[in-house]
Amino acid sequence: MEKAEIGYKRPLLPPFDLSVRSGERLAVLGPNGGGKSTLLKSLIGLLPLLSGQRVFPTGRIPRVGYVPQTHRVDSVYPLTSLQVVLQGRYGLIGLGRFPKARDRRAAFEQLEKVGMPETASVLFRSLSGGQRQRILLARALCGEPELLVLDEFTADLDPVASAALLAEVAQLADREKVSVIFVTHEISSAAIYSTEVVMMDARRGVFAAGRSEQLLTAEALSRLYGQRVSLEHRGDRTVVFVESGRPT
Amino acid sequence: MSDSISVSDFWALFGNAIVAALVAAALCGYLGFFVVLRRLAFVSAALGQISGLGVAFGFFIGSYFGMDPHAPTPIYLDPVVLALVLAGIVAAVLGYVSRVERTSPESLVAFAYLAATAVAILILASPRIVQEAHEVGDLLFGNAVAIRREHFVELAAVALAVFCSHAFLFKDFLFVSFDREMAQAVGLPVTKLDLLLHVSIGISVAVATRAIGALPVFGFLVLPAGAALLASDSVRGVLALSIGGAMLAAGGGFYLSFVESWPTGPLMVACAAIYWPLAAVYRLLRRS
């Protein structure tokens, strides 16, 4: 994104530049109301830019897989998990064309990859929140995305399930050579699973971007959240403390 | 009625109307799947009124040009064409404004319904179209026992066009209805798909209303699909039950009307209304 202004009718942030490098996992950090979800939607074209432009090095819009924060499950739709996952391939299949056996096979393989093949014929609406997020991740991956966009998609999960799903995403992304951009409030997750970090808030916009190991410092995080933050590294884990002393 | 004419005479008199009602029921039963899923039930009611307004307005304008209501009219004054255009435009607009800030979709649909009804009644009160008032009244309140050949042809043509186009675009319509953002993210033209779906509902409501009346059309759009969604847990099952149920209600309404000499349109709706409690009981039994 070059000199991008994003928002709904009015700019939410000052103009900014942002690049997502191929094969990288980019974490977007910032306080609530800082425009993170709007940034993601603008990045993948769900919202038009108010000014500036989106530039694609390949000359074409990349295939995108998108997982929203929480899917408002409409209990009226009688769709099975496999049918929901298959929707991720509709961009590849094309408008007005019918899914073939190989598309169904690909959808089932994605269900297996997220560890839920047994739910193929189960109604999506009957699944738990965590299971639904896995199905939506499978759907996002089913379209063979070049860019995977995850908007706080583990926010409703318990810490164990959240860490497991993020680890799966990191593995899948590395294996399938997919670029990932994810919004999270879990600094330790960003430290573990991202290779690059963007920091943003409503006042300064996108004010810092760089390699995770360089940017995820106590000083930078204190600047981002306006609170004194300290970090403690335990093995490959990073524990984050705010001023009160409670780990976040 | 049943004592006075034979079945063959009955078929000769009402055969076209029965086939038209079955086609309209199949069309509405299918579109009802999307109408109920997308919470457009009252949009379909408003479109029925708007269709009636289009017809009334066509006759009203025709009277200014000295047109004989029973003679062939130029296409731009044809009440059916006006009804189709008006219903298509309003359906497209109602689909779009639901996403506009500070606009409540329900109040907008209510506005369309009330405005169309009020203006249609005012037009019907005009002394210029006394002859046609009865025909427009039939459209608004339902009269499925008589249908002109040209109305039947219009209905059949629209049903064929809708079924053919939807056969190819069904999966895309369903995806856009279920998750618009993801559909857009994978590159589907969501605005065009929404527009096409709404316009196909609008035009179908207009021709079906012309053929069997607003009340049965509204009933067939909402009742069979709503009951089918209660009774079945698969897309195919819901479609089959909704289309089959609407056609059965249309046929049943005609049969009861023939036997009991009661008004056909309300009987069709009454037949379709039975499905909902039946489906609810079936669901309760299945759970227990």
Interface residues (C-beta under 8 A of the other chain):
Chain A: Y8 K41 I44 G45 L46 I61 R63 V64 G65 Y66 P68 H71 D74 V76 Y77 P78 L79 T80 Q83 V84 Q87 G88 Y90 G91 L92 L95 G96 R97 F98 P99 L123 R139 A140 G143 V149
Chain B: V36 L37 E101 F168 L169 K171 D172 L174 F175 S177 F178 D179 E181 M182 A183 Q184 A185 V186 G187 L188 P189 L229 S232 D233 S234 V235 G237 V238
